[in-house]
Amino acid sequence: MIRIGVIGQSGEVSAAVWAMAEALGQEIARQGCVLLTGGTNGVMEAVSRGAKAAGGLVVGILPGDDPGMANPYIDIPITTGFGFDYRSLVLVHSSDVVIMVAGGNGTLGELSAAYLNRRPVIVLEPSGGWAARIKQVVYDGRYLDTRRTVALDFVQTAEEAVQRAMALARQARCAWPSEQAKWKADG
């Protein structure tokens, strides 16, 4: 089962961003993928609502220890005991691929964490925020720095984002070493 992490703006979001995020959640669920988010409000709530409406499984990776922080569409609230920044690392490491929707500074940090940890990232450009601006500062049109760790993919629709996410997740899984090879015992 493919785990798609969605990162994006918290707090109040415009009606257009809400609709785009909700459509993204619906498409993630329709494709049989598991949705992971930061579990609270804004884009996280909208995408969770969409996935839940389409019968999907929604996991919220929450800061702190209070599962009551989760938005009402979360099926599985996972409390991390961490602040927002470290919670975001758990989200990135728990995802096969990450989709960026709108976003401010926190989302930018999550994007950087995904890049540094070689998680494929799809940017839903028309959603605004950093998703609309990041292309202006990337190297060679796709990388966050000259190391070219992982290419960013820029898309225009929720459907395109999920299709690309599924393809990249499958490719990334093929590149991962097996658990046996990774944890080989010496006797």
RATA-V223838 format. One line per field, one symbol per residue. burial: I if it has 9 or more other C-alpha atoms within 8 Angstrom, else O. Layout:
BEGIN
burial->???
END
This chain:
BEGIN
burial->OIIIIIIIIIOOIOOOIIIIIIIIIIIIIIOIIIIIIIIIIIIIIIIIIIIIOIOIIIIIIIIIIOIOOIIOIIOOIIIIOIOOIIIIIIIIIOIIIIIIIIIIOIIIIIIIIIIOOOIIIIIIIOIIIIIIIOIOOIIOOIIIOOOOIIIIOOIIOIOIIIOIIIOIIOOIOOOOOOOOOOOOOOO
END
